[in-house]
Amino acid sequence: MKAASCFVLGVLAGAIGVAAAEDEGAYRSLAVFARSLHYIESSWIGDVDDRALIQAAIRGMVSSLDR
């Protein structure tokens, strides 16, 4: 699971890096996301489904565009 989340974060980082070469704010936001994911994985009692968390985060980002 951790390998999957690292892969997805790498892909997201690459996509953000290309789209936001001039905007360091996107990198800071991605770092906050990565730290949050790590905190949840290490602190949550019980199993954490990394893929489900990341997919929920993406759904949340997309749904916020409709507001």
C-alpha positions in Angstrom: 0.0 0.0 0.0 2.7 2.5 0.9 4.4 1.8 -2.5 1.1 2.6 -4.2 0.7 5.9 -2.4 4.3 6.8 -3.2 3.7 6.1 -6.8 0.5 8.1 -6.9 2.2 11.0 -5.1 5.1 10.8 -7.6 2.7 11.0 -10.5 0.8 13.9 -8.8 4.1 15.7 -8.1 5.1 15.3 -11.8 1.8 16.6 -13.0 1.9 19.6 -10.7 5.5 20.2 -11.5 4.7 20.5 -15.2 1.6 22.6 -14.7 3.0 24.8 -12.0 6.6 25.4 -12.9 6.2 29.1 -12.0 4.0 28.5 -8.9 5.8 27.2 -5.9 2.5 27.3 -3.9 1.4 24.1 -5.6 4.6 22.3 -4.4 3.9 23.5 -0.8 0.3 22.3 -1.1 1.5 18.9 -2.3 3.9 18.7 0.6 1.1 19.4 3.0 -0.9 16.7 1.3 2.0 14.2 1.6 2.5 15.0 5.3 -1.2 14.6 6.0 -1.3 11.3 4.3 1.8 10.1 6.2 0.3 11.3 9.5 -3.0 9.4 8.8 -1.1 6.2 7.8 1.1 6.3 10.9 -1.4 7.5 13.5 -4.8 6.0 12.5 -5.9 3.1 14.6 -6.6 0.2 12.2 -5.9 -0.4 8.6 -5.6 2.6 6.2 -6.4 2.1 2.5 -4.0 4.5 0.9 -5.6 4.2 -2.5 -9.1 5.0 -1.1 -7.7 8.0 0.7 -6.0 9.4 -2.4 -9.1 8.8 -4.6 -11.3 10.5 -2.0 -8.9 13.5 -1.9 -9.0 13.7 -5.7 -12.8 13.5 -5.7 -12.9 16.3 -3.1 -10.6 18.5 -5.3 -12.8 17.9 -8.4 -16.0 18.5 -6.5 -14.6 21.8 -5.1 -14.4 23.1 -8.7 -18.1 23.0 -9.1 -18.7 25.4 -6.2 
